[in-house]
Amino acid sequence: MPEDENIQCWVDFWKASVRNREAVTDEVQAARWNGMADHFGKGMDGERRHQRMAGLFALLNEAGFSPEGAKVLDIGCGPGALSLPMARAGAKVTSLDISGAMLARLQETAREEGLAIDTAECSWWSADIDELGFRNTFDLVIASSTPAIKDVETFDRMMACSRKYCYYSGFIGMGEEKEGARHPISEILGEEVRKGHAFGPGGRAHGGPGMLYPFMYLYTLGVRPLLKFSGWGRNEEQGWAEAAEKAIERFGRNRQLSDGQKQKIRDYYRDAAIDGRYKPERRNISCMMVWTVKNRDWN
């Protein structure tokens, strides 16, 4: 099969995989993420956060990237999990997010630490990178586990902003004891349980494409990204009501849950609890990849 046909096949697969659960507008997305801004990302313990950043900087260093003085764009930055460490390392960071409340958290932390970070509040789904002045501007463009990258178009837009490197990451596997809460909750929501290989569509997180389509799209283009896989286990016992509300928040990020669905989720966690406590045992796997975009035209 000719190279162009291979590329088009993966583009078509990617497009066909995009879920259309509902007509999610920019306004709906912004409202959802604004509603999560106060507590989003605060549950990650310090050691795991440190290990994650050490792995990120090690991979970037292997690719040849140095943050000192580099211009970095962080797409879907949230409260700054990657933007802040990049700025601390000496990079000139521009942080973009659809949520003004997320950006406010980031700006507050940056002020407290005396960091200068530029912010842009907009949706990457409809962003005009020429109006923003982003095209071919940054030494590194980051998109980490974000629904901002949902398809080929948004992926190409990310690469068009870079003059050197791109970084993309996402979860590729997640499981819990008793087959995990995701399966019964998927049934509650009337969704088909996705049983494919974790590297494929079943591994997507926050509504993003997972790793299969971005990786294979790059591969058929002749790009060979550096890859790093990491995994961690987590055993968090908590009250069933708290666990249920967290699940409602998580599953409500990319769909509108009815009151009936929310109650069924609460019922599931209540029934799965022992003495009022819910105790999941999870193993999560994520992947990071870095590649160069030098001398390429991403339109």
Summary of the structure (lengths in Angstrom):
residues: 299
radius of gyration: 19.3
end to end distance: 24.7
largest distance: 60.9
contacts: 909
relative contact order: 0.14
helix: 41%
strand: 21%
